Amino acid sequence: MADIAVNKQVLSEGAGEDYERPPVHDQVTIVMSCTTANDDEKDVALRYAKGDLSTSAASLDPLKRVERAGEIKTIGNDFFKQGNMEAALTCYSDCLTLLAEDFRFAPEIKAQSRALKIPICLNIAACQLRQRKFRDVVGICTELLQQDATLVKAYFRRAKAHQALGDFDDALQDYEAALHNSDESSEGLRASFVSAIERVKQAKADQDKQDKKVYERMFKETK
């Protein structure tokens, strides 16, 4: 699988121009926000908040980078559940920094790294949907799908972004791709895709009617 290289600018748009760690990383706040029940994970969250948990790739061996990225991803997921998209994005950005040079890793560690990058990038897209950064969602999901054309969540999140942008044809194509690539045993998920397809078709029909009325008025005014 080819490398997934997420543009730093894509991440920065949701959290400040230079994407520095925001001040939300107060040690009490982060631990109280952490929903993990495991004491070891809470200890990781506390050390991350205090800045004691290194995210410098240069200071860690490849296996430790992957392990550290997994720990920080968990913290990011907890922030996401709490509705703190800015803090979640910061965590996911730190994860990608740790995994940025995985082409240098041994094959088995490289495989672990690249398997971890996919959900991290999908989580970034989920944050950006919440922030209404729809074009960024399209960008990151397109990049993921160039690496793996079977990623259902990437099609689904890009479809939602296209729908929000009013790009109904693209949204339909992505919802249909999500349906096509989804597990046939996932009846509830597939039903939700079918419902989304019907909603987009209706929205497109309504938009076409509205456009027709606008064009008719324009032609009447020019006579």
NORBELUR-V505843 format. One record per pair of residues at least 6 apart in sequence whose C-alpha atoms are under 8 Angstrom apart, sorted by the first residue. I is the first residue (numbers start at 0). J is the second residue. D is the distance in whole Angstrom. If there is no record, write none. Layout:
i:I j:J d:D
i:I j:J d:D
This chain:
i:0 j:113 d:8
i:0 j:146 d:7
i:0 j:147 d:8
i:1 j:146 d:6
i:2 j:102 d:8
i:2 j:113 d:7
i:2 j:146 d:8
i:3 j:113 d:8
i:3 j:116 d:7
i:3 j:142 d:7
i:3 j:143 d:7
i:3 j:146 d:7
i:4 j:99 d:8
i:5 j:120 d:8
i:5 j:139 d:7
i:5 j:142 d:8
i:9 j:135 d:6
i:9 j:139 d:8
i:10 j:18 d:8
i:10 j:88 d:7
i:10 j:92 d:7
i:10 j:123 d:8
i:11 j:17 d:6
i:11 j:18 d:5
i:13 j:85 d:7
i:13 j:88 d:8
i:13 j:127 d:7
i:13 j:130 d:7
i:13 j:132 d:8
i:14 j:21 d:8
i:14 j:85 d:6
i:14 j:88 d:8
i:14 j:89 d:8
i:18 j:89 d:8
i:19 j:89 d:8
i:20 j:86 d:8
i:20 j:89 d:6
i:21 j:85 d:8
i:21 j:86 d:7
i:21 j:89 d:8
i:23 j:29 d:8
i:23 j:86 d:7
i:24 j:48 d:5
i:24 j:49 d:8
i:24 j:86 d:8
i:25 j:48 d:6
i:25 j:49 d:7
i:26 j:45 d:6
i:26 j:46 d:8
i:26 j:48 d:5
i:26 j:49 d:6
i:27 j:45 d:8
i:29 j:44 d:7
i:29 j:45 d:7
i:29 j:48 d:6
i:30 j:41 d:6
i:30 j:44 d:6
i:30 j:45 d:6
i:32 j:77 d:7
i:32 j:78 d:7
i:32 j:81 d:7
i:33 j:41 d:7
i:33 j:44 d:7
i:33 j:74 d:7
i:33 j:77 d:5
i:33 j:78 d:7
i:34 j:77 d:6
i:35 j:41 d:7
i:35 j:77 d:8
i:40 j:70 d:7
i:43 j:52 d:7
i:43 j:70 d:7
i:44 j:71 d:8
i:44 j:74 d:6
i:46 j:52 d:5
i:47 j:53 d:8
i:47 j:71 d:8
i:54 j:67 d:8
i:54 j:93 d:6
i:54 j:94 d:8
i:54 j:96 d:8
i:54 j:97 d:6
i:55 j:96 d:8
i:55 j:97 d:7
i:56 j:64 d:7
i:56 j:96 d:7
i:56 j:97 d:5
i:56 j:98 d:8
i:61 j:101 d:8
i:61 j:104 d:6
i:61 j:108 d:7
i:62 j:108 d:6
i:64 j:97 d:6
i:64 j:98 d:7
i:65 j:97 d:7
i:65 j:98 d:7
i:65 j:108 d:8
i:65 j:111 d:7
i:65 j:112 d:6
i:67 j:94 d:8
i:67 j:97 d:8
i:68 j:93 d:7
i:68 j:94 d:5
i:68 j:95 d:8
i:68 j:97 d:6
i:68 j:98 d:7
i:69 j:94 d:7
i:69 j:115 d:7
i:71 j:90 d:6
i:71 j:91 d:7
i:71 j:93 d:8
i:71 j:94 d:7
i:72 j:90 d:6
i:72 j:91 d:6
i:72 j:94 d:7
i:72 j:119 d:7
i:74 j:87 d:8
i:74 j:90 d:7
i:75 j:86 d:7
i:75 j:87 d:4
i:75 j:88 d:7
i:75 j:89 d:8
i:75 j:90 d:5
i:75 j:91 d:6
i:76 j:87 d:7
i:77 j:87 d:8
i:78 j:84 d:7
i:78 j:86 d:6
i:78 j:87 d:5
i:79 j:86 d:8
i:79 j:87 d:6
i:79 j:126 d:7
i:84 j:126 d:6
i:84 j:127 d:8
i:84 j:129 d:8
i:84 j:130 d:8
i:87 j:126 d:8
i:88 j:123 d:6
i:88 j:126 d:7
i:91 j:119 d:6
i:91 j:120 d:8
i:91 j:122 d:8
i:91 j:123 d:7
i:94 j:119 d:8
i:95 j:116 d:7
i:95 j:119 d:8
i:98 j:112 d:6
i:98 j:116 d:8
i:101 j:109 d:6
i:101 j:112 d:7
i:101 j:113 d:8
i:102 j:109 d:7
i:103 j:109 d:8
i:117 j:143 d:7
i:120 j:139 d:7
i:120 j:143 d:8
i:121 j:140 d:7
i:121 j:152 d:7
i:121 j:153 d:7
i:124 j:135 d:8
i:124 j:136 d:5
i:124 j:139 d:7
i:124 j:140 d:7
i:124 j:156 d:7
i:125 j:136 d:8
i:125 j:156 d:7
i:127 j:133 d:7
i:127 j:135 d:7
i:127 j:136 d:6
i:128 j:136 d:7
i:128 j:156 d:8
i:128 j:160 d:7
i:133 j:160 d:5
i:133 j:161 d:7
i:133 j:163 d:7
i:133 j:164 d:7
i:134 j:160 d:7
i:136 j:156 d:7
i:136 j:157 d:6
i:136 j:160 d:6
i:137 j:156 d:8
i:137 j:157 d:5
i:137 j:160 d:6
i:137 j:161 d:7
i:140 j:153 d:5
i:140 j:154 d:7
i:140 j:156 d:7
i:140 j:157 d:6
i:141 j:153 d:8
i:141 j:157 d:8
i:143 j:150 d:8
i:143 j:153 d:7
i:144 j:150 d:7
i:144 j:153 d:7
i:144 j:154 d:8
i:149 j:180 d:6
i:150 j:177 d:8
i:150 j:180 d:8
i:151 j:176 d:8
i:151 j:177 d:5
i:151 j:178 d:8
i:151 j:180 d:6
i:151 j:181 d:6
i:152 j:177 d:7
i:154 j:173 d:5
i:154 j:174 d:7
i:154 j:176 d:7
i:154 j:177 d:5
i:155 j:173 d:7
i:155 j:174 d:6
i:155 j:177 d:6
i:157 j:170 d:7
i:157 j:173 d:7
i:158 j:169 d:7
i:158 j:170 d:4
i:158 j:171 d:7
i:158 j:172 d:8
i:158 j:173 d:5
i:158 j:174 d:6
i:159 j:170 d:7
i:160 j:170 d:8
i:161 j:167 d:7
i:161 j:169 d:6
i:161 j:170 d:5
i:162 j:169 d:8
i:162 j:170 d:5
i:162 j:199 d:7
i:167 j:199 d:6
i:167 j:200 d:8
i:167 j:202 d:8
i:167 j:203 d:6
i:168 j:203 d:8
i:170 j:199 d:7
i:171 j:196 d:6
i:171 j:199 d:7
i:171 j:200 d:7
i:174 j:192 d:6
i:174 j:193 d:8
i:174 j:195 d:7
i:174 j:196 d:6
i:175 j:192 d:7
i:175 j:196 d:7
i:177 j:192 d:7
i:178 j:189 d:6
i:178 j:192 d:6
i:178 j:193 d:7
i:181 j:188 d:8
i:181 j:189 d:7
i:183 j:189 d:7
